[in-house]
Amino acid sequence: MSDPLRRIDVLLEEDTLPTPRVRQQLRLTAGLTQSEVADAIGVKRLAVARWEAGATQPHRGNRRAYAHLLRKLAAKHPDAAVERAPDEE
């Protein structure tokens, strides 16, 4: 997905998640730890680590809560919501 506007639109869909890389970047840009995100959602830190690694996906209620958090972070830190190609970093 190369169009930045489309990537932002995906973030705004109710339970659609950005790529694992963007998830992590949003969290880091906001200055949050995996433990803080996990506590807010009601899961273990390891779950957030796996979501950010792309190893697993959150289920139902957790997915909605995580997507909601990521949308809020993206609104607050829009530059972090844009995935860049490795050569752009």
C-alpha positions in Angstrom: 0.0 0.0 0.0 1.9 3.1 -1.2 -0.7 5.8 -1.0 -0.4 7.6 2.4 -4.1 8.7 2.3 -5.2 5.1 1.9 -3.0 4.0 4.8 -4.6 6.6 7.0 -8.1 5.5 5.9 -7.2 2.0 6.9 -6.3 3.3 10.4 -9.7 4.9 10.7 -11.7 1.7 9.9 -13.1 0.4 13.2 -11.1 -2.7 13.7 -8.5 -2.6 10.9 -5.0 -2.6 12.2 -2.0 -1.0 10.6 1.1 -3.0 9.8 3.0 -4.3 12.8 5.8 -1.9 12.1 3.4 1.1 12.2 1.9 -0.3 15.4 5.2 -0.2 17.1 6.2 3.2 15.7 2.9 4.7 17.0 3.6 3.3 20.4 7.2 4.5 20.5 6.4 7.9 19.2 3.8 8.3 21.9 6.4 7.3 24.5 4.4 4.3 25.7 5.8 0.9 26.7 4.4 -2.4 25.7 3.4 -2.9 29.3 1.4 0.3 29.3 -0.4 -0.6 26.1 -1.1 -4.1 27.5 -2.5 -2.7 30.8 -4.8 -0.3 28.9 -6.2 -3.1 26.8 -6.2 -5.7 29.5 -3.7 -8.2 28.1 -0.2 -9.3 28.9 2.8 -7.5 27.6 3.8 -10.5 25.6 0.6 -10.2 23.6 1.4 -6.7 22.5 5.0 -7.8 21.7 3.6 -10.5 19.4 1.1 -8.1 17.8 3.9 -5.7 17.0 6.1 -8.5 15.7 3.2 -9.7 13.4 3.4 -13.1 15.1 -0.3 -13.0 16.2 -3.3 -10.8 15.8 -5.6 -9.6 18.7 -9.0 -11.2 19.0 -12.3 -9.5 18.9 -12.7 -7.2 21.9 -8.9 -6.8 22.2 -8.7 -6.0 18.5 -11.3 -3.2 18.8 -9.6 -1.7 21.8 -6.1 -1.9 20.2 -7.4 -0.4 16.9 -9.1 2.4 18.9 -5.8 3.1 20.7 -3.9 3.1 17.5 -6.4 5.4 15.8 -6.0 7.9 18.7 -2.2 7.7 18.6 -2.3 8.2 14.8 -4.5 11.3 15.2 -2.0 12.6 17.8 1.1 11.6 15.8 0.2 11.5 12.1 3.8 11.2 10.9 4.2 8.0 12.8 1.2 6.4 11.0 2.9 6.6 7.7 4.9 3.5 6.8 8.1 4.3 5.0 10.1 2.1 2.7 13.4 1.0 4.4 15.5 3.3 2.1 13.4 6.3 3.3 14.4 6.0 7.0 
